[in-house]
Amino acid sequence: MTEDSEHITVVFAGQSERWAAWVEEELRTAGFGTRLVRWDPLRRPPEGSALTDLLAAPGCVLLMLDDWYLRFDSGRYRAWVDVLRAVLPEHRGRLAALSVTTRPLPEPVRALDPVELRGVGRDEARRRLLGLFGVTAPRSGGVELGRRLRFPDDLPPVWNVPRRNRGFTGRRESLERLHAMLTARSDGTSIVAVHGPAGVGKTQLAMEYAHRYAGEYDIVWWVRAATSTTARENLAALAGRLRVGDGDELGPLIDAVHAALRTTGKRWLLVLDGAEDHERLAGLLPDGPGHVLITSHRTAWSAHGADLLKIPCFDRVESVAYACRRAARLTEREADRLAEALEDLPLLIDQMAAWLDAHPTIPVSRYVAEIRDGSPSVFGVLANGDEPRPFQAVWAMAVNTLHEDAPEAHELLKLLAYFSADVVPVRLLQSARSADLPPHLARMAAEPSSWNSALRTLSESTAMWLEYETGPQADTLTVGTLRMHRLFHRFVRESLPPEDRENASRTACRVLVAADPREPTQPRHWARYAELIPHLRPSGALESEDEDVRRLVLNCVEYLRMRGEYREGWAISREALAHWRATSGPTDRMVLVAAHQYANMLRRMGRYADAEDAGRAVLKSLAAAGADESGIETLRALNGLGGTLMALAKYDEAGDLYERAAGDAARLLGDRVPLTLSLRTNLATALGLQGRYEESLDHHRAVLRARVAVLGGKNALTLLSALNTAWMLRLLGRYAEALAIQEQNTRLHRQVLDRDHSQSLQAEHNLALCLRREGELDAARALMRSVHERLVRRRGRHHPETLLVATDYGMLLRGAGELDEALDLAETTARLYVTQLGDAHPYAIGARDNCALILRDIGERRAARSLAEQTLERMNQALGPGHLWSIGCAMNTAGTRAATGDVPGAVALGRDALERARRRVGGDHVLTVNVQAGLALDLRAAGEMREADRLEADALRRLAEARGEDHPQTRYMREGVRPYWDFEPQPY
């Protein structure tokens, strides 16, 4: 080549598009003019004129040699050799070649002395490329400015796509159309749903797209979306790679991923493969400047903003080409006949070609006749599915051949059909205990060569997709998982006789039990549980009567609770309960555990009424079975129901239930056993929610003393009891005492538990509230902000723990004078409480009352009064006028009446509220004192000076005795500042 060759025509095949784009950019950067010419070996058979036509243009022709050129099929391989042999002598000076294949090069190509680009780095590849044209490439020094195309051998920094199918054939129009659809928008999210019938090759197209266009992205993330659980785990795993989000629950991690994709300047592609459940998976779609590729049978994704791209069957040219690549012994004519019999469906052509390649002595004509005219029963397979006859014939032949020629592989296939088709856990099978496998499979699993041989046989005979991973010694590759097409998976299951089904199910369940870490609350085991859950249904675990299998299911549900996947936990526990109750009765021990889990999931989904029904049904079943009313199972059922009643704001009934249960537990089990102490803690919580703070404090202190004696001072449960004690002291207005306990309690939480543990965050939350009440507003606000931010990251904005903190943080912002931010947070929190609990729940009512306070502060007095009057009426209806929260709403409503000029109305409401407060908590309680001070202000405005002075002086005396003359609250009252009550939701 000469240096003055200024124009270069680059000839490439479709699958080398990344290489062609990189070569073009490098040549243009070096000052050359370029033209890219895609050569499609399916559409343009190589002829001498193909090259001479290109050579008619000025400059040089650069051939990019890959597998398409060199071994597309034997006919085209020979044709290329003939073309190059004819053209090369005359045009040698204008032809050059690059090789991006690892295959041997034909002799005429070797005469071009092609440069190898695979296996070298970017700098060396650039040097070799430009050296073809007499240009010396400078070595890279420092950082290149501008966004350059990624070197084709370098995958994106964030990448998890399955390995490329080197046998992928054709689909040029579909790939180009897909690329055009995804790149049509310059902003926002481009979503394309690739759809079509089963077996048409949607997943293979998506994989090829990801590999072919990888150079255009910085992030490419593959999500296996056949089940919601797997899809959410896969997407949440991206948070770690992007270094965003933290915590246990998947929801906040997914939110963090969405936020990162929305704000990053990087180019990204998200693939949801096998996403059939569009309603449950739509929440995984990000909204940012990037691309989403979905593969699905369904067109319903269009309702979620997706453009649809239908993938047809192969056309005949593609079918023939693919068959010839897959089975080298086929002629194009034989491949054409087979493609016709198989209706050009890619999955069947792959299956057929794999079988023919593995059985070279079988005449192709006989195979075609058996597919056209045969029945699955001819091959000893009785299929029950509704697949078209070609499917059944092809698969029946494959299964029958395995049975005759490779019986061990056939036995393995039957077992594999009882795991999820999407990702069959080969690694778990190989590491299973010998006793858990049938003897012949146990022997095979113990011998790596036999095991790998059987897997290869399955892959070659049934077109399963093997995925390799590094072996234990990091020096070998072994099969980690395999993928089985769902239609073939169903076919194998339905073709098995009943005895084989039972054996396969039993073995699959044993393998899963052996893989159970039995610690679902430990983060180090969560990846394993995520791996096990997709196999519960296909293995038959949810229907099993075996206690070990049932324990596995319960552990998986507990893992889902820890990860915040309540819907999936509810679905699994519901399905398991239906089977277990039918076979073991409603009062079986494990059935009861499952029932508790089911009710717990309902509660966490916000379906409190359903959870109450489920809890009461358990108690009814126990009673009908003659269970002891104070027996341990009844106590557990009462404990679960009580939590639901508290969530439903049925505080009185919950208190009565816990009082009964705690007494029965003490008599049956003793005062200091965990269940008794748990019930007493819940009783104390219910009393606190009733506003009976003194009684609640007494119970919390008693539990604290017992836990210190039994568990020690630094046990997590002991720390929780100390936290509860400080919480009640604060609500009683004993701020200094509460702060002293909570400061030490928070230090211990940080030592014993992770700082972002839910209980540690609750400790810091209470510390911030104590600091606020002691007048340390800046420290309180900073700490509360930190807790709120961590909870949003960890739990999400909708989680009950986040809402509880958000309510208090909003009022702290109000106290700091940041009224706009305070109102925004308060109104958002109130809306979320209404959505989750209903507008009649005390938490929703109290949160709206906080909004009324802020509206009054910003001058929206009429709006504030209207909202305050509503909340007062609703709180009275929800809890009764004697509850402390109702009294607090009354005090605030009196303030809004006074602010709007209704002084008589304020005085009347203040007198009533003061009387109720004195009856409920006495005259020295901080709420009573504040109600009294507010009434004094309104009496003075009404001209009743003597009574106003008397009430004010008495309130100041009581507050000074409790807090001190210099306490901020005492100063505010002395200065005539209007007192208020802000609603604080309590944890339960």
N, C-alpha and C positions, 0 to 999 in steps of 0.2 A: 504494500500500500504506500502511497505517496502522501506527503504532508499537504499538498494542494488539493486533495480530494475534499471539496467543501460540502458536498451533499451526500448523505448516507440514507439508504432505504433499509429499514430493519424489518425483516420477515420473521414472524413468530406465530406460534399456535396459541389457541385461546388460553390454555392453562398456564402459559408462561407470561401472562399479562403483566404481573408485577415486575418480572425481569425486564420486559420490553420497556415499561415506563421508566424504570431506573436507568437503563441504558440510554434512552432518549434524553433524560435530564442530564446525565453526565456528558453526553456528546454536545448538547446545546450549550452547557456551561463552558465546554472547551472551545466553542465557536463554530461548531458544525451545524449545517442545516439538516434536518432529519424528516423522515416520513415513516410512519409505522404502517405496515401492511400485515393484516391478520390473514394467515393462511389456514383455511379450514379443511383438514384432510378428509372429512366426510363429504363435503360439497365439491371440492376441487381435486380430483385425482391428479397426481403429479405427471406433468407432461413437459417435454422440452420447451414448449412455448411459454409455460408458466414462468420460467426464469428469464427467457429471452425477452419477454414482454417487460419484465421489471428492469432488465438491462438496457432497454431502449431509453429510459430516463437517464439524465446525467448523474455522474457520481458513482458511488459504490453500492453494492448489495451485501448486507450483513445478515447471514443466516443464523438464527438462534435455534440450536439443535436440542431438542428434548425428546421425551418418550413418544410424543405424537409423531415425530418425524421418523424415529429410528425403529420403533416396534409397534406401530399402530395395529398392523396385522401383516401377515406374511406377504400378501399381494402388494400392498402399498410400500412395504419395506423394500421389496425388490424394485418397485417402480422408482423410488427415490434414488436408489443406487444407479439405475440406468440413466436417469435424468442427469445426475451429477457427472457420470462418466462421459456423457455426450457433450455436456456444456463446458465442463471444466477446462479442457485444453485451449479453447479459443478465448475464454474470458477469465482466465486465472488471475490476472492483475486487478480485476474489478470485483472479485468475490472474496469474502472473508467469512469466518465462522466463529461463533461462540458455542460452547457446550455447557448446558446446565442439566446434564443427565449423568447418571453413574453407569449407564449401560455401555457396552463396547461399541465403538464407532465403526461404521463400514469403511472399507478401504478408500473409496473416492472421497469421503469426508476427511479421512486422515490426511489425504493429500493436501487439503486446505490448511493443515496445521492449526486446527481450532484451539482457542485458548479455553482453559477450564476455569469456570467461575465458581463452581460449587466447592464448598469446603475451605474457602479462603475468606479473609476479612475484607471489609469494605475498601480500605486503602489499597490492598493488593489487587482486588478485583478492578478498581479504577485504573491502576497502573497497567494491568494487562489489557484492559479494553482500549485505552488511549494509545497504548503501545502498538496496537494493530495499525494505527493511522499515523505513526511516526511522531506522536506527541508524548513528551515526558510529563507524567502526572506528578505534581508536587505532593509531598506528604502532608497530611493534615497536621496543623499546628494550632492548638488552642480550640476555641469554641466556634463552630460555624454559625454565622448569623443567618437568620431567615429559616423558614421551615422547609427542609429538604425531604425528599422521599426516603423512606427507610430502606436500607439495604435489604433485598429480598430474602436473604438467609437469616436476617434478624427479625424475630417475631416481636410484636408490640410488647412494651414493658409489662403490661398486665394482660395475661392471655391464659385461657384454660380450655381451648377448643380441642376436641378429640383429634387424633392424628388423621392426616389426609388420606383419602382413599385414592391410591395411585392408579386404580383401575377406572376412575371416573371417566365417563365418556359423554361427549356431546353436550346438549343443553345450552349451546351458545346463546341462542335467542332469549331463553329464559333468564340466564345469568345477566345478560346485557340489559334486559328489561327490568330485572330486579334492581340492578345498580342504578339505572336511570330513575326508577321510582323512589329509591332511598335518597338519592342526591338531588331530587328536584327542588327541595325546599332549602333555602339558605339559613333559615332560623326555625326554632321550634323542633319538635320531635317528629321525625319521619317514621311511620309504622307501616310495615308491609306484612300481611298475612299470606304466606304461601300455602295454598290449600289444594286438595285433590284427593282422589280415592286412595285407599290403603294400598301400599306396595308401589306407588308411583315414583317414589324416590325423593320425597320432600326433605327428609333429614340429610340425605346425601347432597342435595342441592345446597342446603344451608351450610354444610361443612365446606363444600367447595367454594362457595361465595366467601366465607370467612377466610379461607386460606388464600384464595386468589386475590382478594382485595385487602389483605392484612396490612399492606404498606400504607393504606390510607387512614389507618386508625392507630391511636395510642393505647386504647383499651378495647379489648374484645373479650366478652364474657359469655360463656355458654351455660344456660340454665336448663337442666332436665326438668321439664314441666309436666310430666305425665301425671304426677300427683301434686297436690297443693303443698304438702309438707316438704317434699323434696325440692320443689321450686323455691319455696321461701328459704330453706336452708342454703341452697345454691346461691341465691341472690344475696343473702345476708353475708355469705363468705366473702363477697366482693368488698365489704366494709373493711376487713382486715387488710386486703391488698391495697386499698386506697388510703388506709390509715385514718379512717374516720369512724366515729361511733364507738360505744363501749357498752358494757352491761350484758345481762343475761338474755333478754327477750329479743326475739327476732324482729318484731314490729319496729322498735326504735332503730335497730341496725339497718333495716330496709329503708326507713325514713332517712337515715344518715347517707346511705348510698344514693338515694334520689336527690338529696340536697347537694351532694358532691358532684353528681353528673349534671345537675342544673347549673352549677356555678363554675365548673372547671372549664378551662380554655382548651382542654384536650379533646381530640376526636374519639368518639366511642361508638361501639356497636354492641348491642345486647341481643342475644338469641334466646328465644323461648321455644324449646324443641318439644313437640308433642303436646301442645297446650290446648287441650280439648275443653276444659272447664273454664270457659271465658268469664263467667260471672265471678268465680272465686279468684281467678288469676289476674283480672283486670287491674287490681290494686297494685300489681307489681310493675306496671308500665310507668317509666319515669317521664317527667315533663321537662325537657331541656333540649338544647341544640345537639341532638344526636340521632342515631338510627336504632330502630328496634325491628328485628326480623323474627316472625312467628311462623312455626310450622304447625298445621292443624288440619283436621278433616273439615272443620266447621268454617262457614262463612260469617258466623255471627260476630266475629271480631270487627266487622265493619261498624257495628254499633259503638265500638270503643275507639273510633277514629282511625282504624287501619284501612289502608288500601289493599285490595285483594288481587292476588296473582295466582291464577289457576295453572297447575302443572299438569300437562297432558301425559299420556303414555309416550314412550319412545315413538318416533316415527321409524319406519322400517330401516332406513340407513343407519340410524343410531343403534337400533336393536342388533343389526348384523355386526356392526363394528364392535359393540360391547361384547357380544357373544364370542367373536373371534379373539378378542383380547383375553377373555376369561378362560376360554378353552382353545388352546393353540391348535389342536388337531382339526378343528372345524373349518370346512371351506365356507366361502361366502354363500354358496347355494344351500348347503346344509343349515347354516345359521338362519338363512331366510325362511326355510321351511319350519324350523323350530320357533322362530319369532312369530310366524303366522299362527302356529298352534297355540302359542302362549299369549296371543293377542297383544304383543308388544309391551307387556307389563314388566317394568324393570326388575321388580322383586323376583318374579318367576324366572326371568331370563338369567338372573344371577344364580338362583337356585339350580336351574337346569344346567347351566354351564359348569357350576361347581361339581355337580354330580358327574357330568360327562368327563370332566378333567380328572376326577378321582377314579373313573372306571374306563380306562382307555380301550378295553377290549369289547365293550358293548357297541354294537352298530348303531349309528345315529338314526338310521331309518327305523329300526325297531323301537327306539326310544320315542320317536315322533308318533309312531302308530299307537303305542301304549298311552300316550298323553291324549291323543285324539279320540281313541275308541275305548280306552280302559275305564275302569271304575276303581275307586280306592279299595273296594273289597277284593279286587284281584290281587292286591299286594298284601292281603292279610290285615288291613287296617279298616276299622269301622268308624268312620267319621260321623259326628253328630252335628257339626257346625253347618252354617248356612253359606259358607264360602262357595264361590263359583266352582264348577267341576274342574277346570284346569288347575286351580289351586290344590284341590284335594288330590287330584291325580299326581301332580308333581311331588307334593309333600308325602303322600302315601308311599310313593316309590322310594323316596329318600329314607323315610323311617323304616320301611321294610328291608332295604339294603343294609342299613345299620344293624338291624336285628340279626340278619344273616351273616354279615361279614365282620362286624365289630360289636359283638354283644355287650362288652363293657361300656363302650361309648353310648350304646343304646340305653343301657341302664342309667347312665349318667344323665342322658337327655330327659328321661322320665322324671328324674329328681329335679333337674333344673326347671322344669315346667311348673314346679310348685314354689318358685320364687318369682319376684317381680320380673316381668320381661324387660323392663327398661334398663335395669342394671342388675344382672345376676351376680351375687357375691361369691365368685369362684374362690377367692382367698379364704373366706370363712369356711367354705366346704373343705378346703385342703387342710386347714388348721383345726378342723373339728376332731373331737376325741374319737378314737377308733370304735368305742362302744356305741357311739351315736350313729354310725354308718353301717349299712349292710356289709358283711364280710368282704365281698368282692370289691366294693367301692373303697372300703377301708384299706385294703391291700394296695389298690391303685393309687389312692391319695398319698400313701406312705412312700411311694416310689416316684420321684419327680419325672423320670423319663416316661413312665407309663401314663402318668397323669397328663403331662403336656401332650403326649401322643394322642390320647383320647380327645383332648380339647381341640387339637389341630384337626382331627378326623371330623369332629362336629362342625368346626368352622368350614372345612372344605366341602363337606357333604350337605350342609344345611344353610350355608351362607350366613352363619352367625358372625357377629363383629367382635373380635377379641381386642381387649385393651390391656396393654402391658404396663408393668410397674417394676421398679428395682427390687431385686430379691433381698433377703435378710442380710446377706454379706455385702450388698451394694456392688457386687461384681457380675451379677447376672440379671437378665430380664425374665420375669415370670408373668403369667396371665393373672391379672388382678380381678378383672370383671369381664363379662361378656354381655352383649346386647342381643336379644332375640326379638324378631319382629312380632308384634302383638298378635297378628293373625296366625302366624305359625305357632306361637305360644298357646293360643287358644285351641288350635287344631290338635296339638300333641296332647293337651289335657283331656280334650273331649274324646280322643280316640283310645284312651286307656280304659281297660276293664276295671270294674269296681275294686278288685283286690289290689291292683297296681296303684290306683288312686289313693287308697287308704295307706298303703306302705309309703308312698312318696310323701304324702302329707305328714305322716308320723315322723319320718326321717327329717324332713325340712324343719319341723317344729323343734326336734331335738338339736339340730344344728344352730338354730336361733337361740335356744335356751343356753347352749354352751357358750355362745358369744355374748350373752348378757353380762355386763359388768356388775350388775346388781347394786349400783349406786347412782340412781338417776339424778340426784341433786348435785353431783360433783361435776363441775365444768370439764374436767379432763376426760370424761366419758361421753360427752354430748355428741361428739362426732360419730361414735359407735351407735348410739341410739338413733340418730338421724339415719344411719345406714340400715338399721334393723326395721324401722317402722314400715317402709314400703312393702315389706315381705309378710306382714302380719295377716293380711287378707288372703293373698294367693296361697300361703302355706296352710291355711286352715286354722291358724292359731286362735282366732277369735271364737271358733266353735269348739275348741278342744276342752276335754274334761280333765286333762292332766294338770295337777296343781302347779308344777314347775312352769308349764306353758302359760297358765293363767297369771302366775307371778310375773313372768316376762311382760305380758300385756299390761298389767298394772304399773310396772316400772316404766314402760313406754309412755303411758298416760301421765305419770308423774313428771317425766322428762318434758312432755309437752306443756304441762302447767308451768314448769320452771322457765320454759322458753317463751311463755306468753301465747302459745298456740292453742287457745281455748276451744276454738271451733273444731279443730281436728281431734283434740282430746275428747270433746263431747261426742263427736261422731263415733270414735273408736269405742268409748265406754258404753255408749248406747247400744251399739251393735253387739258387743261382748255380753252385755247384760241380758239382752233378748235371748241369746243362746244359753247362757249359763243358768238363768232362772228356769228355763224349760227343762234342763237336765239335772240341776242340783237343788232347785227350790229357792225361794226368795230369802231364806234365812241362813243359807250356807255362808261360812265365814268370808270366803273370797268374793262371793256375790255381794255381800254387804259392803266390803271395801270398794268394789266397783260402783256400787250405788252411791256411796259417799263421794267418790271421785266424780261421778256423773253430776250429782247435785252441785259439787264445787265448781265444775266447769260451767254449769248453767249460771251460777252466781257471778262468776268472773266474766261471763258474756253479757251481764246485765239483765239476764232473764230471771229476775228474782221470784216472780210469781210461779214460774215453772219449777224453780229450785225449791220453793216452799212445798209445792205439790209432791215433788220427788222425796223430800225429807219426811213429809207426813206419811207418804206411802210406805216408807221403810218402817216407821214406827207401827203403822197399822199391820204390816206383815209380821212383825215381831210379836205383836199382841195376839194376832190370830194363831200364830204357831205356839202360843203359850210361853213365850219367853219371859223371864223374870223382869219385872218392871224396873228393878234396880240392877239388872245384870249388865255386864260390861258392854255387850253389843247395843243394848238400849241406851246406855250412857253415851256411847260414841254417836249413835243416831241423834240423841238430844243435842249433843255438842254441835253437830253439823247443822241441824235445824235452827239452833239458836243464832248461829252466824247469819243465816238467811233472814231471820226475823229482824236482826239488828240492821241489816242492809235495807230492809223494807220499812225501817223506822217504827217497827212494832216493839218499842223498847220495853214497855211494861210486860208484855207476854214473854219477851226474851229474858227479862230479869227473873220472872217467876219460874221459867223453865230451867234457867241456870241455877237458881237457888235450890230447886228440887234435885237437880242432877248432881250438884256439888255435895249436897248432904248425903245422897245415896252413895256417891263415890267414896266419901270419907268413911262411911260405915262399912262398905264392902271391901275397899282396898286400903284404906288408911289415909292419914292426913297429908302425907308427903310423897305419894307416888305421882308420876308425871301427869296421868290423866286427871287426878283430883286437883292438882295445882293448875292445870290448864283450865278446868271448869271454873275454878275459883277466880282465875284471872278474867275469864269471859264474864263471869257474874259481876266483877268489879267494873268492867268496861260497860256493861249494860246499865249498871247503877249510875255511872258517870253520864251516859247518854240520857238518862232520865233527869239529870240535874242533881242527883243525890251525891254530891261531891264528898262529903264527910264519910259517908258509908263506903263509897268507892275507895277512898284513901285508906280506910281501915283494912279493907280486903287486900289491896295491893301491898300494903306494908306487911301483912301477915304472910302473903305468898313470898315476898322478898326475904323475910326471915327464914322461911322454910327452905328456899332455894339456896341461900347462903350456907345453911347447915348441911344440905344434901350435896349440892353441886359446887360450892365454893363461890367466892366473890367475883371471879372473872369468867364464869360460864355465860354463854350468850343468853340463856333464859334468865339467869340472875340479872344480867345487865338490862334485859327488857323489863323486869319487875322494878328495878330502880328507876328506869325511864318513866314507867307508868306512875310511880310514886311522885316523881318530880312534876309530872304533867298535872296530876290532881292538886298538888300544893299550889301550883301556879293558878289553876282555875279557882281555887279557894282564895286567891289574893295574897297568899303567903309567898311573895316574890323573892325575898332575900333567901329564904330557906330553900325554895325551889331552885334558885340559881346556883347555890352552893352545891347541891346534889347533882344538878345537871352538868356543871362544869367537869366534875370528876367523872361522871358517867360518860360524857362525850370523850374524854381522854382515854378511858378504858375501852370504849367501842373502837376507837382508832387503833388501839394496840391489839385487841383480840380479833376484831373482824376487819375485813377490807374497808377502806374509807368510803367506797361507793356501795357497800352492802346496804340493802334496804333499811335495816335496823340502825346502821350508823347514820344514814341520812335522816332518819326519824329523830335520832338523838340530837343531831346538829340543828334540825328544825326546831325542836323544843328549846334548845339553848338560845337560838335567835329570838324566840318569843319571850324567854326569860330576860334576856338582855334588853329587849324593847320595853318590858314592863318596869325595868329598873332604870330607864331613861337613857340607856346606851344605844341610841338610835342608829348612829353610823355603823357601829360594829354589828348590830342586829341586821341592818339592811344588807351589808356586804356578805354576811354569812348566809342569809336567806337567799340572796341572789345566787350564790355558789350552789346551794342545795337545789334550787329550782333548775338551774342550767344542767346540773348533773342528772337530775331526774328526767328532764326532757330528753337528754341524750340516751339515757338508760331505759326509760319506760315509755317515752312518747308523751305528747301533750294531753292525751285522753285518759291516761291511766289514773285510777283513783288516788294513788300516792302523789302523783303530780298535781292533780286538782286540789288536793288538800293543802299542799304547800303554796300553790298559786293563789289560793284564796287569801292566805295570810300575807304573802308577799305583796299582793295588791294593796292591802291596808297599810303595810309598812311604807310603800311608795307614797300613799296618801299622807301619812304622818311626816314624810320628808318633803312634802310640798310638790311632788312630781305628779300632779293631778291628771294630766292627759294620759300618761303611761299607766297610772293606777286605774283610771276608768276603763281603758282598753282591756287591761288584764282582767279586771273584775267582771266586765260584761262578757268577755270570752269564756271565763270560768263558769259564770252563771248559765250561759247557753249550753255548755257541755254538760253541766249537772242536769239541766232540764232534759236534754237529749237522752242521757243515760238513765236517769232516775224518775223522770216525770216531773211536771211542774208542781205537784202536790207534796213532793218529798221535802223534809225539813232542810236538807243541804241545798236544794235548789232555791228554796224560799230565803234561807239565810244569805246565800250568795247574792241574791237580788237586793236584799236589804243593804248589803255593803255598797251596792251600786247607788242606792238612794242617798247614802251618806256623801258619796263623792259628788253626785249631782248637786246636792245642797251646797257643797264647798265651792263649786264653780259657778254658782249663781242661778242654776236651773231649779229654782225653788218649787215651782208648781209641779214640774215633772218629778222632783224628789218627793214631794208630799204624796202625789198620786201613787207612786211606786211604794212608798213606805206604808200607806194605808192598806194597799193590796197585800203586802207581805205580813203586816200585823194580822189581818183577817185570816190569811191562809195558815200562819203559824199557830194561831189559836185553834183553828180547825184540825190541824195535823197533830198537835201535842197537848192542846188544852191551855187555857190562860194562865195556869199555875206553873208551867214549865219556865225555867230560867231564860230559854231562848225567846219565848213569847214575851216575857217581861222586858228583855233587851230590845225587842222590836218595838214595844210600847214606848220605851224611853226615846228611841230614835224618832218614832212617829210624832211624839210630843214636840220634839225639836223642830220637825218640819212644819207642824201646825203653827208654832210660834214664829217661824221664819216667814210664813205667809200671812201673818197678822191675826191668826185665830188663837189669841191668847186664852180665852175661856176654854176652848177645846183642848189646848195644851195643858192647862191646869187640871181639868177633869181627868184627862188620861194619866197625868203624872200622879195625882192622888191615888187613883186605882192601882197603878203599877207599883207605887211605894207600899201600899198595903199588901199586895200579893208578894212582893219581895221579902218584906218582914216576916210574913207567915212561912215562906219557903226556906230562906237561908239565914234569917235573923238580921238584926239591925247593923251589925258590924261588917257584914260581907261587902266586898268592894262594889258589887253591882247595886246593892241597896243604898250604899252611900252615894253613888253616882246618880241614881234615880232621885234621891232626896235633894242633891245639889241642883239638879236640873229643874225640879219642881220649885225650889227656892227662887231661881231666876224667873220662872214664869209667874210666880206669885208677886214678885216685885214689879214685873211689867204690868200686872193687873192691879197694882196699887195696894196690895195686902202686905204692907211692909213688916208688921210685927211678926207675922207667921213666917215670912220669908227670912227675916234675920235669925229667928229662932232655929229654923231648919238648916240654914247655912252654917251657923255657928256649930250646931251639933254635928253636921257632916264633916266640917273642918277638924273638929276635935277628934272624931273617930278616925279620920284618915291620918292625922298627925300622930296619933298614938300607935297606929299600925305601921305607918311608913316613915315617920319622922317629919319634922318641920320643913326640912330642905328637900324632901323628895319631889321630883318633877310633878307628880300628880297633885301633891299638896299645894305646890306653887300655882299650878293651873287653876285649881279650885279657888284659891285665894284671889286670883286675878279675875275671876268671874268668867272663865272660859267654859263654853257649853260642853258638858260631858256627853259622851256617846258610848255606844256598845257596838263592837264589831264582831260579826259572826266568825267563829273559829270551828270548822268541822273537826270532829275527833276521829282518830284511827280506831278501827275495830277489826 
